[in-house]
Amino acid sequence: MVRAFPRVLMMDCTYKTNKYKFPLLQIVGVTSTEMTFCAAFAFMESEKTKNYTWVLEKLKGMMDPNALPSVIVTDRELALMNAITNVFPHATNLLCMWHIGKNVLAKCRKMFDDKMWEEFSCSWGLVVLSASVAQYEDRLCVLKRDFEMVPAALEYFEKNWLAPYKERFVGAWTDKVMHFGNLTSNR
């Protein structure tokens, strides 16, 4: 299946699911009819770039060299992201919207009351779904203006997400690559 449908892959690790406590890297793909298939999985000794690189090299060896992934969706696992850059240098590594949402929720929710959180969440969602760079900049300005009274939240997503990774999850950039609507690492 991975030879027939190599263009978009999703990768994620599960933890503490076996008696040896080895992380399990799961790699899935999607067909043209949106069916999910298992492309590969591997127990790894640790989550280091060298371990991820070994797994990805084995995966690449099974694939047609003329049909490698163009998009790989992951969470923000830096060692995996580095391995992807090394093994699949022409692939675009998008970040999982679900994982980003969980991180923003975990770090920022306590800074808001319920009503304000709903407003912040909606405004953050609009920033992420921006269709152009100009729209992104406008929506980000609105978000910063509307929530200037919560500087810790603004600093968190600016420093940890937007500045280093906006090209990997904001629509203005992700819509430039063919990802077939796959913006999460969990199908």
Rosetta blueprint (number, residue, H / E / L):
1 M L
2 V L
3 R L
4 A L
5 F L
6 P L
7 R L
8 V E
9 L E
10 M E
11 M E
12 D E
13 C E
14 T E
15 Y L
16 K L
17 T L
18 N L
19 K L
20 Y L
21 K L
22 F L
23 P L
24 L E
25 L E
26 Q E
27 I E
28 V E
29 G E
30 V E
31 T L
32 S L
33 T L
34 E L
35 M L
36 T E
37 F E
38 C E
39 A E
40 A E
41 F E
42 A E
43 F E
44 M L
45 E L
46 S L
47 E L
48 K L
49 T H
50 K H
51 N H
52 Y H
53 T H
54 W H
55 V H
56 L H
57 E H
58 K H
59 L H
60 K H
61 G H
62 M H
63 M L
64 D L
65 P L
66 N L
67 A L
68 L L
69 P L
70 S L
71 V E
72 I E
73 V E
74 T E
75 D L
76 R L
77 E L
78 L H
79 A H
80 L H
81 M H
82 N H
83 A H
84 I H
85 T H
86 N H
87 V H
88 F L
89 P L
90 H L
91 A L
92 T E
93 N E
94 L E
95 L E
96 C L
97 M H
98 W H
99 H H
100 I H
101 G H
102 K H
103 N H
104 V H
105 L H
106 A H
107 K H
108 C H
109 R H
110 K H
111 M H
112 F L
113 D L
114 D H
115 K H
116 M H
117 W H
118 E H
119 E H
120 F H
121 S H
122 C H
123 S H
124 W H
125 G H
126 L H
127 V H
128 V H
129 L L
130 S L
131 A L
132 S L
133 V H
134 A H
135 Q H
136 Y H
137 E H
138 D H
139 R H
140 L H
141 C H
142 V H
143 L H
144 K H
145 R H
146 D H
147 F L
148 E L
149 M L
150 V L
151 P H
152 A H
153 A H
154 L H
155 E H
156 Y H
157 F H
158 E H
159 K H
160 N H
161 W H
162 L H
163 A H
164 P H
165 Y H
166 K H
167 E H
168 R H
169 F L
170 V L
171 G H
172 A H
173 W H
174 T H
175 D L
176 K L
177 V L
178 M L
179 H L
180 F L
181 G L
182 N L
183 L L
184 T L
185 S L
186 N L
187 R L
